[in-house]
């Protein structure tokens, strides 16, 4: 019954946003009595929180457990948020309408409380994912901004640009560096690692090589 009611809330959100979610409207949409609705969800806030929580649960189901290898959680965060190939503009499947409506209401306690709680947990997991300091957080910032841009139609990349940008973010999640970093390093003879760079400098007087370490910051 709970899923039936939450399905009805999602349909109303897609049609008219959060303002369309009223107890009588949800009961009618689900084909149940208002008393039956109130037995499971005593208020509009509880209904909206239920939808948000279910969306969060679906997202978390795609994320690995604590025993996953280093970088796996960060990669899964990307994979669960951004598709390999972007649909052409106007060819979406309609599934984004519910998150859009909830995002529009994110300033309200029904949405914000649930989001903040889950994001704190996700951030803690990302920071413990075994990548160089800051890398997982940088991936999350890129993914969250990209997800929002796609959701709201804020000039997100399409076609080859989408594929290339996703490859760069995936490279960062996998290695702590981007493919561009490695190509530049190959061209200059600089070794790039997840924690910095190492440049070989030849000693012209002795013929021996010395290495000078350059801190790569958070990468």
N, C-alpha and C positions, 0 to 999 in steps of 0.2 A: 504493500500500500504506500509506503514512504516513497519508493521510486516512482510509482504512478503519480503521486502528487507533485514530486519534483520535476517529472517530465512535463506536467501541466504548467508549472511555473516557468520552465525553460521556453515553452511555446509562447507564453504570454510575454516573456522578456524579449523574444525575437520579434514579436508583433509590435509591442508598444513600449519597451523599456521597463525600468523599475516601477514607474508610475502605474503601469497596467497590472501590477501584482497586487490585487486586493483579495481579501479572504473569500468573498462571495464569488469573485471571478475565477479564482483557482478551483473552488469547489465545483462550479459549473463546468469548467474546462476538463476537470478530472472525472466528472460524472459521479460525485459523491455528495453526501450531505455536508452542510457546514459543520455539524457536530462531529462527523467522522474526520473532517479536516482538522478541527481543533484538538482532537484526541492526539494527533501526531505532531501538529505544529500550532501552538497557541497564539501565534502572532505573525504579522508580515515579516518582522525581523527574523523570526525563526525560519521562515520559508526561504528568505534570501540567503541566510547563513547556511541553510541546508544545501542549496544549489552550489554556493561557493565551495563548501566543504567537499561535495561530491566531485567537483572539477579538480580540486586539489588532490583528492584521493586517486583520481584517474591519472593525473600527472605523476604522482609519486609511485604509482604501480610500474612506471617505465624506468624508474631509477634503481640502481643496484643497492644491495645491502652493504653493511659496514665491512665485510670481508672482501670486497671487490679489490682488484689490483689498482695500483697507483694510476690516477688519471681517468679511471673508468667512470666515476661519478660525474666528473666535468664533461666528458664526452657524451654521457647519457643525457645530461642537462641540455646540451646542444641538440642532440638527436630528437628529444621529446618536444622541443620548442620550434625548431626550424626545419622544414622539409628539405630533402636533397635538391629538389627542383621546385621552383616557384610556379604556382598556377598562373596562367595569363590573366591580366587585369579583367575583372568582370566574370571570370570563370570559377569563382570559389564555390564550395559545396554548401555554403550557408551555415556551417557549423561555427563560424566565428561570430555570429550575431549575438549569441548569449554572452561570451566574454566581452564583447563591445559594450553591451548594455550594463554589465557589471562594472567594467572599467569606468564608464561614465558616472557610476554611483560610488566610485572608490573612496570618495571623501566621507561617505557615511559609515557609521559604526558597523552596519551589517556586513559590509565587504571588507573594510579596512582592518578590523580586528582579526579576522581569519587570515587575511593575506599577511599581515605583519607576523603573526605567530608562525606560519609556515615558512616565510622567507628567513626568519631567524634560524630555523632548523636547517634549511637548505644551505645558508651561508656557512654555518658551522661545519656541515659535511664537506662543503667545497674547500674550506680552509684546511681540512684534514685529509685532503685527497692525494697527498704525496707529491704534488707538483711544486716547482720553485715558488717562493713567497710571492703572492700577488697575482700569479698567473690565473688560477681558478676564478678569483674575483674579477679579473679583467675579462675573462671569457663570459662570466655571468652578466657583467655590465653590458657587453656587446650584444649578448643574446637577448637580454630583457629589452634593451632599446630597439633592437631589430624586430622582436616579436610585437612590440607596441606599434612600431611604424607599419608593419604588415597589417595589423589588426585595424588600424585607423586610416590606412591608405595614405600615410605621410611619406610619399615618394620613396617607397622601398625599392631595392634593386629587383630586376626581372631578368629572365633568360640567362645568358652567359655571365652577366654581372652578378646575379644571385649565386650561381654555381662557384664562381671564383672567390667571392667574399666568404662563402661558407667553407671553401677549402682552406682559406687563410685562417679562419677561426678554428677549424678542426685541427690544423697543423699546430696552432698555439696550444690547444687543449691536449694534444698528443705528446708534444715535445718541449713545450715551454718557449718555442721560437716559431716564427713563420717561415714559409717556404722562401719568401723574399729575403729574409735574413740569411738563410743558408746559401742562396744564390749569390748574394753580395759577398758572403764570406769566401765562397769558392773563387770569386773573381779577384779578391784581394789577398788570398792566402791566409785568411783569418779563421781560426777555429771558433765556432759558435756553440755554446752549451746552454743548458737551461739556466745557468747561474751567472754567465758572463762571457767574455771573449778572451782569447789568448792569441797574441800576435807574435809571430816569430820574427825577430830582428837579427840580421846577420852582422856579426862583428867583422868588419872588413880588414882589421889589422891582424887578428888572430885566426880568422877563418872558422871560428866557432859560432854557434847560434845561441842567443839568449832569449828568454821568454819574458815578456812584460805582461802581467795580468791586468785586464781592464774590467772593473766591476760593471756588470750589466744591469744594475739596479734590481728591480723586481722580477726581471725576466730570467 
